[in-house]
Amino acid sequence: LDCVEMPNNTYGEDLILSGKMKKLQISLTTKVTKDRLFNSIINWTPADGVSVTTRAHKIYLDKLCNRMVDMVTAVVKDKPPTSRLTALYNEISEHVSYCQKKTPNFYGRKDTQYKVKRYLWDHSTHHPIVIHGNDGCGSMALMSRLARESLRWMKSFPDAVTIVRFVGLTDASINIRSLLSTITDQISLSYTDTLLNPIQQTSGLSNRLSDLVQIVKSNSPLLIFIDAIDNLDSTVDDCLKLNWLPKKLPGWVKLIMSCNTKSDVFTKLQNIYPNSDHFFIEIPPLEESDIDRIIDHFVISRSLPLTNEHKTIIKQGYTPTKNMVYLKVCLNESSNGRGKFRHQNPIRCPRMQVK
């Protein structure tokens, strides 16, 4: 911006402002190419400066906005597109990394893990398995643990393929189309070393998934873990009606899903797979010994002192809700954030209403 009506462009008597403006102009011309500089001369109105109520100013602002849109569009179009294969690898990496991050300090739920292990080994079953619990029960950590442990459980099948997705973790895992697209691409790449032509419709992707699982052989089982399917974007293709789910799977293809017990998706799953109660596994509350281990790990990892009184109060905060988020909040609230527990003041366990 240059005020040409002022004598010698000095911006009145403010020489400091004048100097700063000149430096800015010089700096911009060295960093912005000429084709991206916008020049226009307008009359400045004393009352409003630049106002859309003035016709000349409105024309100027329209030209400026259109020019900005054209330049931004050009930058986007000039950006080299990410190859489909690279995008798939990035997607897989995001979910695998998150899975590894959630599992190192996992405690408890041994019975649930054993049930899933038996399911993976049972080739006579042809239904998915559903892990369910209420908000904050730790389903995401459990699904991460199951996916990681499956590599050890299936070590006698070195060619087994494990696919893990956490709904909502990435842009490609929010809606059913992109989720099915990356899953089917990963299956195709794993078993045929090729990527099939992309499909945009959910129905087509569902059919492709049903076709691909048929090429899986018994010596190379396929394990698919999908966490929180009830969090899929419900506005896309009525995905929460679950029409995209395979009705029957080969014995060496295993689908492990998780959802909230109180969600409509859970009820829908029970209708899709009737008489399969043993395939619906509810996440149990943590045992007291597991709570002790979690608290001890938290204290040791942060070099915090802990008395039996502290531990008792924290456990009392967790017990009524059986909520892992609540337990974590209690632990955080019990510390002042500087490596010390509050000895002089009572430990504050916040009251939370879990819906």
LUMLUMTOR-73729 format. One record per atom (N, C-alpha, C): residue in one letter; x negated, y, z. Coordinates in steps of 0.05 Angstrom, whole numbers, padded with zeros to 5 digits, always signed. Atoms other than C-alpha are relative to their C-alpha. Layout:
AXYZ
...
***
This chain:
L-00017-00024+00000
L+00000+00000+00000
L-00018+00025+00000
D+00016-00025+00001
D-00029+00067-00020
D+00019+00023-00003
C-00018-00023+00000
C+00007+00132-00004
C-00012+00022-00018
V+00013-00018+00019
V-00011+00172-00067
V+00008+00029+00004
E-00008-00027-00002
E+00027+00234-00046
E-00017+00016+00020
M+00016-00014-00020
M-00022+00249+00010
M-00026+00010-00013
P+00024-00011+00012
P-00082+00294-00007
P-00024-00019+00003
N+00025+00017-00001
N-00143+00251-00025
N+00005-00027+00013
N-00006+00026-00011
N-00106+00190+00001
N-00012-00004+00028
T+00013+00002-00026
T-00131+00205+00071
T+00020-00007+00022
Y-00021+00007-00020
Y-00065+00186+00106
Y+00002+00021+00021
G-00001-00023-00018
G-00059+00255+00136
G-00027+00005+00012
E+00026-00006-00014
E-00113+00270+00188
E-00012-00025+00012
D+00010+00025-00013
D-00121+00197+00210
D-00021-00013-00018
L+00021+00011+00016
L-00189+00182+00180
L-00007-00029+00007
I+00006+00028-00008
I-00196+00117+00220
I+00019-00019-00015
L-00019+00016+00015
L-00132+00090+00188
L-00007-00001-00029
S+00008-00001+00028
S-00156+00113+00120
S-00023-00020-00006
G+00023+00018+00004
G-00221+00075+00129
G+00008-00029+00001
K-00009+00028-00002
K-00186+00012+00151
K+00015-00009-00025
M-00016+00007+00023
M-00139+00014+00092
M-00018-00005-00024
K+00019+00003+00022
K-00197+00022+00043
K-00015-00027+00002
K+00014+00025-00004
K-00234-00037+00074
K+00018-00024-00007
L-00019+00021+00005
L-00171-00079+00070
L+00004-00004-00030
Q-00004+00001+00029
Q-00161-00061-00004
Q-00024-00014-00013
I+00024+00012+00011
I-00233-00080-00020
I-00001-00029+00006
S+00001+00029-00008
S-00228-00145+00019
S+00020-00016-00016
L-00020+00015+00015
L-00164-00165-00016
L-00008-00004-00029
T+00007+00003+00029
T-00191-00152-00086
T-00022-00020-00003
T+00021+00020+00002
T-00250-00198-00071
T+00011-00029+00005
K-00011+00027-00007
K-00204-00255-00047
K+00025-00007-00016
V-00024+00006+00015
V-00144-00248-00092
V-00006+00007-00030
T+00005-00005+00029
T-00148-00255-00168
T+00020+00021-00010
K-00016-00022+00011
K-00120-00199-00211
K+00028-00009-00008
D-00027+00009+00008
D-00063-00242-00237
D+00019-00003+00023
R-00017+00003-00023
R-00037-00246-00166
R+00003+00027+00015
L-00004-00027-00011
L-00039-00171-00152
L+00025+00012-00012
F-00025-00011+00009
F+00028-00136-00156
F-00001+00030+00003
N+00002-00029+00000
N+00027-00062-00175
N+00027+00012-00007
S-00025-00014+00006
S+00088-00017-00172
S-00001+00027+00015
I-00001-00027-00012
I+00098+00057-00159
I+00029+00008+00006
I-00027-00008-00008
I+00160+00080-00120
I-00002+00025+00017
N-00002-00024-00017
N+00182+00143-00084
N+00007-00009+00028
W-00005+00007-00028
W+00179+00138-00009
W+00021+00020+00012
T-00020-00018-00012
T+00241+00165+00027
T-00007+00005+00029
P+00008-00006-00027
P+00226+00201+00092
P+00016-00014+00022
A-00018+00011-00021
A+00286+00172+00129
A-00004-00030+00003
D-00001+00029-00001
D+00283+00098+00110
D-00026-00013-00011
G+00023+00012+00012
G+00216+00088+00075
G+00008-00015-00025
V-00010+00016+00022
V+00236+00030+00029
V+00026-00012+00009
S-00027+00009-00008
S+00310+00014+00031
S+00015-00012-00023
V-00015+00013+00021
V+00354-00033-00008
V+00024+00017-00009
T-00022-00017+00008
T+00407+00021-00010
T-00008+00019-00022
T+00009-00016+00023
T+00364+00060-00059
T-00005-00018-00024
R+00000+00018+00024
R+00371+00032-00129
R-00029-00006-00008
A+00028+00005+00009
A+00298+00041-00148
A-00015-00019+00019
H+00013+00018-00020
H+00276+00008-00083
H+00010-00029-00002
K-00011+00026+00003
K+00323-00050-00093
K-00012-00015-00024
I+00013+00012+00024
I+00294-00062-00163
I-00028-00009+00007
Y+00028+00006-00008
Y+00224-00059-00133
Y-00001-00025+00017
L+00000+00023-00018
L+00241-00109-00078
L+00007-00026-00015
D-00007+00023+00015
D+00274-00157-00127
D-00024-00010-00017
K+00023+00007+00016
K+00213-00155-00172
K-00022-00013+00018
L+00020+00010-00018
L+00167-00166-00112
L+00007-00029+00009
C-00008+00027-00009
C+00207-00226-00087
C-00002-00021-00023
N+00001+00018+00023
N+00212-00257-00157
N-00029-00007-00006
R+00028+00005+00005
R+00137-00248-00165
R-00012-00019+00020
M+00010+00018-00021
M+00123-00282-00099
M+00009-00028-00005
V-00010+00027+00005
V+00168-00341-00117
V-00016-00012-00023
D+00014+00010+00024
D+00133-00348-00185
D-00029-00008+00008
M+00027+00006-00008
M+00064-00347-00152
M-00001-00025+00018
V-00001+00023-00017
V+00082-00397-00098
V+00007-00025-00016
T-00007+00023+00017
T+00115-00443-00149
T-00024-00009-00017
A+00024+00007+00016
A+00052-00440-00192
A-00020-00015+00017
V+00019+00013-00017
V+00009-00460-00133
V+00008-00028+00006
V-00010+00027-00006
V+00053-00519-00116
V-00003-00018-00024
K+00002+00016+00024
K+00054-00543-00188
K-00029-00007-00007
D+00029+00004+00006
D-00022-00536-00194
D-00013-00020+00019
K+00012+00018-00020
K-00033-00580-00132
K+00000-00028-00012
P+00001+00027+00010
P-00057-00649-00153
P+00019-00018+00015
P-00019+00017-00014
P-00002-00699-00138
P-00014-00024+00013
T+00011+00024-00014
T-00017-00754-00088
T+00010-00025-00014
S-00008+00024+00014
S-00016-00821-00122
S+00018-00016+00018
R-00019+00016-00015
R+00038-00869-00101
R-00015-00020+00018
L+00015+00019-00016
L-00014-00919-00077
L-00013+00013+00024
T+00012-00015-00022
T-00050-00867-00035
T+00021+00007+00021
A-00022-00007-00018
A+00016-00844-00005
A+00008-00024+00017
L-00007+00024-00015
L+00032-00916+00014
L-00021-00007+00021
Y+00022+00006-00020
Y-00036-00927+00047
Y+00002+00020+00023
N-00002-00020-00022
N-00027-00862+00086
N+00024-00007+00018
E-00023+00007-00016
E+00042-00884+00109
E-00006-00024+00018
I+00007+00024-00016
I+00017-00952+00132
I-00019+00008+00022
S+00020-00008-00020
S-00041-00920+00168
S+00012+00015+00023
E-00013-00015-00021
E+00004-00872+00206
E+00013-00018+00020
H-00016+00018-00017
H+00047-00928+00234
H-00019-00019+00015
V+00019+00019-00014
V-00011-00976+00249
V-00015+00015+00021
S+00015-00016-00019
S-00050-00921+00284
S+00017+00005+00025
Y-00018-00005-00022
Y+00010-00904+00327
Y+00005-00025+00016
C-00003+00026-00013
C+00021-00977+00343
C-00024-00006+00018
Q+00025+00005-00016
Q-00051-00984+00367
Q-00002+00019+00023
K+00001-00020-00022
K-00045-00921+00408
K+00018-00007+00023
K-00020+00005-00020
K+00016-00946+00446
K-00006-00025+00016
T+00001+00026-00012
T-00009-01015+00465
T-00022-00005+00021
P+00022+00008-00018
P-00075-01012+00505
P+00008-00004+00029
N-00007+00001-00028
N-00042-01000+00573
N+00029-00009+00004
F-00028+00011-00002
F+00022-01040+00564
F+00001-00020+00023
Y-00003+00019-00022
Y+00047-01078+00625
Y+00029-00011+00000
G-00026+00012-00004
G+00104-01127+00637
G+00014-00010-00025
R-00017+00010+00021
R+00161-01153+00594
R-00011-00026-00012
K+00011+00025+00010
K+00127-01221+00589
K+00021-00019-00011
D-00021+00018+00009
D+00192-01259+00582
D+00010+00009-00028
T-00008-00010+00026
T+00213-01214+00524
T-00020-00007-00022
Q+00021+00007+00019
Q+00147-01225+00490
Q+00000-00030-00007
Y-00001+00029+00005
Y+00153-01300+00498
Y+00024-00007-00018
K-00023+00006+00017
K+00223-01300+00467
K-00006+00008-00030
V+00006-00008+00027
V+00198-01261+00406
V-00021-00019-00012
K+00020+00019+00010
K+00138-01307+00400
K+00013-00026-00010
R-00014+00024+00008
R+00185-01367+00398
R+00016+00004-00026
Y-00015-00007+00024
Y+00227-01332+00345
Y-00019-00001-00025
L+00019-00001+00022
L+00166-01320+00301
L-00009-00028-00009
W+00009+00027+00006
W+00146-01393+00305
W+00023-00019-00010
D-00023+00017+00007
D+00216-01421+00292
D+00008+00005-00029
H-00006-00003+00028
H+00223-01430+00217
H+00029-00009-00007
S-00028+00008+00005
S+00294-01457+00225
S+00020+00023+00003
T-00018-00023-00003
T+00323-01388+00241
T-00002+00018-00024
H-00001-00016+00024
H+00346-01343+00186
H+00013+00028+00005
H-00011-00026-00007
H+00371-01281+00223
H-00022+00018+00011
P+00019-00018-00014
P+00334-01219+00247
P+00004-00003+00030
I-00002-00002-00029
I+00322-01209+00321
I+00002+00029+00008
V-00005-00028-00008
V+00345-01146+00357
V-00009+00005+00029
I+00009-00008-00027
I+00309-01115+00416
I+00016+00025+00007
H-00017-00023-00006
H+00356-01067+00452
H-00002+00007+00029
G+00000-00011-00027
G+00359-01023+00514
G+00010+00028+00000
N-00010-00027-00002
N+00381-00956+00539
N-00023+00020-00005
D+00019-00021+00005
D+00346-00889+00527
D-00022-00001+00022
G+00022-00002-00019
G+00277-00886+00559
G-00009-00027+00011
C+00007+00026-00011
C+00271-00961+00570
C-00028-00010-00008
G+00027+00008+00010
G+00204-00965+00533
G+00001-00018-00024
S-00003+00017+00023
S+00228-00998+00469
S-00023+00004-00020
M+00021-00006+00019
M+00176-00963+00426
M-00026-00012+00008
A+00025+00013-00010
A+00118-00986+00469
A+00002-00030-00002
L-00003+00029+00002
L+00147-01056+00470
L-00002-00009-00029
M+00002+00007+00029
M+00155-01058+00394
M-00029+00001-00009
S+00029-00002+00007
S+00083-01035+00387
S-00015-00024+00011
R+00013+00024-00012
R+00061-01090+00434
R+00006-00025-00015
L-00009+00024+00015
L+00101-01143+00397
L-00014-00001-00027
A+00012+00000+00026
A+00073-01122+00330
A-00030-00007+00002
R+00028+00005-00003
R+00002-01123+00355
R-00005-00029+00010
E+00003+00028-00010
E+00010-01189+00393
E+00006-00020-00021
S-00007+00019+00021
S+00040-01221+00332
S-00024-00009-00016
L+00025+00008+00015
L-00029-01220+00299
L-00014-00023+00014
R+00013+00022-00015
R-00055-01264+00355
R+00017-00025+00000
W-00018+00023+00000
W+00007-01308+00358
W-00001-00015-00027
M+00000+00012+00026
M+00002-01321+00283
M-00028-00004-00012
K+00027+00002+00010
K-00073-01330+00279
K-00005-00026-00016
S+00002+00024+00016
S-00063-01400+00251
S+00009+00004-00029
F-00008-00007+00027
F-00034-01365+00190
F-00016+00025-00008
P+00017-00023+00007
P-00092-01321+00166
P+00011+00018-00022
D-00011-00016+00022
D-00052-01297+00106
D+00027+00012+00007
A-00026-00012-00009
A+00008-01274+00147
A-00002+00031-00004
V-00002-00028+00005
V+00031-01203+00131
V+00018+00013+00021
T-00015-00014-00020
T+00054-01156+00186
T+00005+00029-00009
I-00008-00027+00007
I+00093-01092+00170
I+00013+00013+00024
V-00011-00014-00023
V+00109-01041+00224
V+00008+00028-00008
R-00010-00027+00006
R+00151-00978+00219
R+00015+00010+00025
F-00014-00014-00022
F+00174-00929+00273
F+00017+00022-00012
V-00018-00019+00013
V+00235-00892+00248
V-00004+00028+00012
G+00003-00028-00008
G+00223-00817+00250
G-00028+00008+00005
L+00028-00007-00005
L+00148-00821+00260
L-00011+00017-00023
T+00009-00014+00023
T+00135-00796+00189
T+00024+00009-00017
D-00021-00009+00018
D+00175-00761+00135
D+00012-00023-00016
A-00009+00023+00016
A+00179-00826+00096
A+00015-00021+00016
S-00015+00019-00017
S+00210-00863+00155
S+00025+00011+00012
I-00023-00013-00011
I+00267-00816+00169
I+00026-00010-00013
N-00024+00009+00014
N+00317-00837+00115
N-00004-00028-00012
I+00001+00029+00007
I+00334-00907+00091
I-00013-00004-00028
R+00012+00003+00026
R+00312-00895+00019
R-00030-00002+00001
S+00030-00001-00001
S+00240-00876+00033
S-00010-00023+00018
L+00009+00022-00017
L+00236-00928+00089
L+00000-00026-00015
L+00000+00025+00016
L+00258-00985+00044
L-00020+00001-00022
S+00019-00003+00022
S+00215-00958-00012
S-00029-00008+00009
T+00028+00006-00009
T+00150-00961+00029
T-00002-00030+00010
I+00000+00028-00010
I+00169-01029+00060
I-00002-00019-00024
T+00001+00018+00024
T+00183-01061-00008
T-00026+00003-00015
D+00026-00004+00014
D+00121-01029-00038
D-00022-00016+00015
Q+00020+00014-00016
Q+00079-01059+00019
Q+00002-00030-00004
I-00004+00029+00005
I+00110-01128+00009
I-00011-00007-00027
S+00009+00005+00027
S+00098-01125-00066
S-00030+00000-00003
L+00029-00003+00002
L+00027-01102-00058
L-00014-00023+00015
S+00012+00021-00016
S+00012-01155-00005
S+00001-00027-00013
Y-00004+00027+00011
Y+00040-01214-00043
Y-00005-00002-00030
T+00004+00002+00029
T+00031-01195-00117
T-00022+00019-00009
D+00021-00019+00007
D-00024-01141-00115
D+00009+00020-00020
T-00010-00020+00018
T+00021-01096-00156
T+00022+00017+00013
L-00022-00016-00008
L+00069-01039-00145
L+00022+00000-00021
L-00022+00001+00019
L+00137-01047-00178
L+00009+00029-00006
N-00010-00026+00007
N+00171-00989-00213
N+00017+00012+00022
P-00015-00011-00022
P+00201-00940-00163
P+00030-00001-00005
I-00030+00000+00000
I+00276-00944-00147
I+00009+00022+00018
Q-00010-00022-00016
Q+00315-00885-00121
Q+00025-00007+00016
Q-00025+00007-00013
Q+00381-00918-00100
Q-00005-00020+00023
T+00003+00018-00022
T+00388-00951-00033
T+00009-00029-00007
S-00010+00026+00008
S+00428-01008-00063
S-00021-00016-00016
G+00021+00013+00015
G+00373-01023-00112
G-00024-00008+00017
L+00022+00007-00018
L+00320-01021-00058
L+00008-00024+00018
S-00009+00022-00016
S+00362-01068-00016
S-00001-00026-00015
N+00002+00024+00017
N+00367-01117-00074
N-00029-00008-00004
R+00029+00006+00004
R+00292-01111-00085
R-00011-00014+00025
L+00010+00013-00025
L+00279-01128-00011
L+00009-00029+00001
S-00011+00027+00000
S+00324-01189-00017
S-00015-00018-00020
D+00015+00015+00020
D+00286-01211-00079
D-00029-00005+00009
L+00028+00003-00008
L+00217-01199-00051
L-00004-00020+00022
V+00004+00019-00022
V+00227-01239+00013
V+00002-00029-00010
Q-00002+00027+00011
Q+00242-01299-00032
Q-00027-00010-00010
I+00026+00009+00010
I+00170-01300-00058
I-00019-00006+00022
V+00018+00006-00023
V+00141-01307+00012
V-00001-00030+00004
K+00005+00029-00004
K+00111-01376+00023
K-00004-00006+00030
S+00002+00008-00028
S+00109-01415+00088
S-00028+00002+00011
N+00028-00002-00010
N+00033-01411+00092
N-00009+00029+00003
S+00007-00029-00003
S+00035-01334+00090
S+00025+00015+00009
P-00025-00012-00010
P+00094-01312+00134
P-00001+00031-00001
L-00004-00029+00001
L+00121-01241+00131
L+00014+00008+00026
L-00011-00010-00025
L+00135-01204+00196
L+00005+00030-00004
I-00007-00028+00003
I+00172-01137+00193
I+00011+00010+00026
F-00009-00013-00025
F+00179-01093+00255
F+00011+00028-00007
I-00011-00027+00005
I+00226-01033+00250
I+00012+00009+00027
D-00008-00011-00025
D+00234-00992+00313
D+00021+00022-00003
A-00020-00022-00002
A+00296-00949+00328
A+00015+00004-00026
I-00015-00003+00025
I+00339-00963+00267
I+00024+00017+00003
D-00023-00017-00005
D+00395-00925+00300
D-00007+00030-00003
N+00009-00028+00004
N+00353-00861+00290
N-00003+00007-00029
L+00001-00007+00029
L+00356-00865+00214
L+00020+00023-00006
D-00017-00022+00008
D+00386-00804+00180
D+00027-00010-00010
S-00027+00012+00006
S+00460-00821+00180
S+00013+00013-00025
T-00012-00013+00023
T+00474-00772+00123
T-00008-00012-00027
V+00010+00012+00025
V+00437-00814+00072
V+00012-00027-00005
D-00011+00026+00009
D+00478-00869+00039
D+00014-00016+00022
D-00014+00015-00022
D+00517-00887+00102
D-00018-00022+00010
C+00020+00021-00006
C+00454-00924+00123
C+00007-00015+00027
L-00006+00012-00026
L+00481-00937+00194
L+00022-00021-00002
K-00018+00022+00004
K+00533-00983+00164
K-00016-00026-00004
L+00019+00023+00002
L+00472-01029+00153
L+00006-00018-00024
N-00004+00016+00024
N+00494-01052+00084
N-00026-00009-00013
W+00026+00006+00012
W+00420-01053+00065
W-00014-00023+00013
L+00013+00022-00014
L+00403-01108+00114
L+00005-00026-00014
P-00004+00027+00011
P+00391-01178+00087
P+00018-00016+00018
K-00018+00016-00016
K+00446-01225+00109
K-00013-00025+00010
K+00014+00025-00007
K+00400-01285+00110
K-00029+00002-00010
L+00029-00002+00006
L+00324-01291+00111
L-00012-00028-00003
P+00014+00025-00001
P+00278-01348+00092
P-00013-00005+00028
G+00009+00007-00026
G+00252-01385+00153
G-00027+00012+00007
W+00027-00011-00005
W+00181-01356+00146
W-00001+00031-00005
V-00002-00030+00001
V+00206-01283+00139
V+00015+00008+00026
K-00012-00008-00026
K+00219-01251+00207
K+00003+00031+00000
L-00007-00028-00002
L+00253-01184+00218
L+00006+00006+00029
I-00004-00007-00028
I+00247-01153+00287
I+00008+00030+00001
M-00009-00027-00001
M+00288-01090+00299
M+00006+00008+00029
S-00008-00010-00026
S+00302-01046+00359
S+00021+00022-00003
C-00020-00022+00000
C+00360-00999+00376
C+00010+00004+00028
N-00012-00006-00026
N+00398-00968+00433
N+00025-00017+00005
T-00022+00018-00007
T+00447-01014+00468
T+00027+00014-00003
K-00025-00015+00001
K+00499-00958+00470
K+00007+00012-00027
S-00004-00012+00026
S+00494-00940+00397
S+00020-00016-00017
D-00018+00014+00018
D+00544-00957+00343
D-00014-00021-00017
V+00016+00019+00016
V+00488-00992+00305
V-00001-00027+00014
F+00002+00026-00014
F+00482-01044+00360
F+00026-00015-00003
T-00026+00013+00004
T+00557-01059+00355
T+00002-00011-00028
K-00001+00009+00028
K+00551-01063+00280
K-00017-00025-00004
L+00017+00023+00003
L+00493-01112+00285
L+00013-00025+00012
Q-00014+00023-00011
Q+00534-01157+00330
Q+00022-00011-00018
N-00020+00009+00019
N+00588-01158+00277
N-00012-00013-00025
I+00014+00011+00023
I+00539-01173+00221
I-00010-00028+00005
Y+00012+00026-00007
Y+00506-01230+00258
Y+00015-00012+00024
P-00016+00011-00022
P+00562-01262+00299
P-00012-00028+00009
N+00008+00026-00010
N+00549-01324+00342
N-00031-00002+00001
S+00029+00000-00001
S+00476-01303+00348
S-00010+00015+00025
D+00007-00016-00024
D+00473-01277+00419
D-00029-00004+00009
H+00028+00005-00009
H+00405-01310+00431
H-00020+00016-00017
F+00018-00017+00016
F+00377-01264+00376
F+00002+00029+00009
F-00002-00027-00011
F+00397-01202+00416
F-00013+00000+00027
I+00016+00002-00025
I+00345-01191+00470
I+00000+00028+00013
E-00001-00025-00015
E+00358-01137+00522
E-00026+00004+00015
I+00025-00007-00014
I+00297-01102+00550
I+00005+00001+00030
P-00006+00000-00029
P+00295-01118+00625
P-00015+00022+00014
P+00015-00020-00016
P+00274-01069+00679
P-00027-00011+00007
L+00027+00009-00008
L+00201-01072+00700
L+00001-00012+00027
E+00002+00012-00027
E+00184-01117+00758
E-00017+00019+00017
E+00014-00017-00019
E+00155-01084+00820
E-00030-00001-00004
S+00029+00004+00004
S+00086-01113+00807
S-00010+00016-00024
D+00008-00015+00024
D+00085-01081+00738
D+00001+00030+00005
I-00001-00029-00007
I+00106-01013+00766
I-00025+00007+00016
D+00024-00005-00015
D+00048-01019+00815
D-00024+00003-00018
R+00023+00000+00019
R-00001-01033+00758
R+00001+00026-00017
I-00002-00024+00016
I+00025-00974+00717
I-00008+00024+00017
I+00008-00022-00018
I+00018-00927+00777
I-00030+00000+00005
D+00029+00002-00006
D-00051-00953+00793
D-00017+00009-00024
H+00014-00008+00024
H-00073-00944+00721
H+00000+00030-00003
F-00003-00029+00002
F-00047-00873+00720
F-00019+00014+00019
V+00017-00012-00021
V-00084-00856+00784
V-00030-00003-00007
I+00028+00006+00005
I-00149-00889+00764
I-00010+00016-00025
S+00008-00014+00024
S-00149-00858+00694
S-00004+00030+00004
R+00002-00028-00005
R-00142-00789+00724
R-00016+00006+00026
S+00017-00003-00024
S-00187-00801+00785
S+00015+00014+00022
L-00016-00012-00021
L-00131-00784+00833
L+00002-00018+00024
P-00004+00016-00024
P-00125-00806+00905
P+00030-00007+00003
L-00028+00008-00002
L-00062-00844+00922
L+00004-00014+00027
T-00007+00013-00026
T-00031-00863+00989
T+00024-00018-00005
N-00023+00017+00002
N+00021-00916+01000
N+00026+00016+00000
E-00024-00017-00001
E+00071-00861+01016
E+00006+00012-00028
H-00003-00011+00027
H+00059-00830+00947
H+00013-00021-00018
K-00009+00022+00017
K+00069-00897+00913
K+00029-00007+00006
T-00028+00007-00008
T+00133-00912+00952
T+00020+00021-00011
I-00018-00022+00009
I+00164-00844+00934
I+00004-00002-00030
I-00001+00001+00030
I+00147-00852+00860
I+00017-00024-00008
K-00016+00024+00007
K+00176-00923+00858
K+00029+00004+00006
Q-00028-00006-00006
Q+00239-00898+00892
Q+00013+00017-00021
G-00010-00017+00021
G+00246-00846+00838
G+00007-00016-00025
Y-00005+00016+00024
Y+00243-00900+00784
Y+00023-00020+00003
T-00018+00023-00005
T+00286-00954+00816
T+00029+00005-00008
P-00028-00004+00006
P+00356-00922+00808
P+00006+00000-00030
T-00006-00003+00029
T+00349-00909+00733
T-00012-00021-00017
K+00014+00020+00016
K+00301-00963+00709
K-00009+00012-00026
N+00007-00016+00024
N+00277-00910+00660
N-00029+00006-00001
M+00029-00004+00002
M+00205-00908+00636
M-00007+00029-00003
V+00005-00029+00002
V+00210-00835+00617
V+00002+00013+00028
Y-00002-00011-00027
Y+00233-00820+00688
Y-00025-00006+00016
L+00024+00008-00015
L+00174-00859+00716
L-00024+00018-00008
K+00022-00017+00009
K+00126-00819+00673
K+00002+00028+00010
V-00004-00027-00010
V+00157-00753+00694
V-00007+00001+00030
C+00006+00001-00029
C+00152-00774+00767
C-00030+00000+00005
L+00029+00001-00002
L+00078-00790+00758
L-00012+00028-00006
N+00010-00026+00007
N+00065-00724+00724
N+00006+00021+00021
E-00008-00019-00020
E+00104-00685+00776
E-00015-00005+00027
S+00014+00006-00025
S+00066-00720+00832
S-00029+00011+00000
S+00027-00012+00003
S+00001-00689+00806
S+00002+00029-00006
N-00001-00028+00006
N-00015-00616+00804
N-00015+00007-00025
G+00013-00005+00026
G-00052-00625+00738
G-00030+00006+00003
R+00029-00007-00004
R-00121-00611+00769
R-00015-00023+00014
G+00014+00023-00010
G-00138-00681+00790
G+00005-00006+00030
K-00006+00005-00028
K-00106-00680+00860
K+00030-00004+00004
F-00028+00002-00008
F-00042-00704+00890
F+00007+00021+00021
R-00008-00020-00019
R-00002-00656+00931
R+00003-00013+00028
H-00001+00011-00026
H-00018-00676+01002
H+00016+00017+00020
Q-00013-00018-00019
Q+00009-00615+01037
Q+00030+00003-00005
N-00028-00003+00007
N+00075-00611+01000
N+00012-00027-00008
P-00013+00025+00008
P+00125-00667+00988
P-00002-00004-00030
I+00000+00006+00029
I+00121-00703+00922
I+00027+00005-00011
R-00026-00007+00012
R+00175-00678+00876
R+00006-00020-00023
C-00010+00017+00021
C+00211-00731+00836
C+00025+00012-00011
P-00023-00014+00011
P+00259-00694+00790
P+00024-00017-00003
R-00025+00014+00005
R+00331-00714+00785
R+00008+00002-00029
M-00007+00000+00028
M+00348-00734+00715
M+00025-00017-00004
Q-00025+00015+00007
Q+00415-00756+00687
Q-00005-00013-00027
V+00005+00015+00025
V+00404-00810+00635
V+00026-00007-00013
K-00025+00005+00015
K+00459-00812+00583
K-00003-00025-00016
***
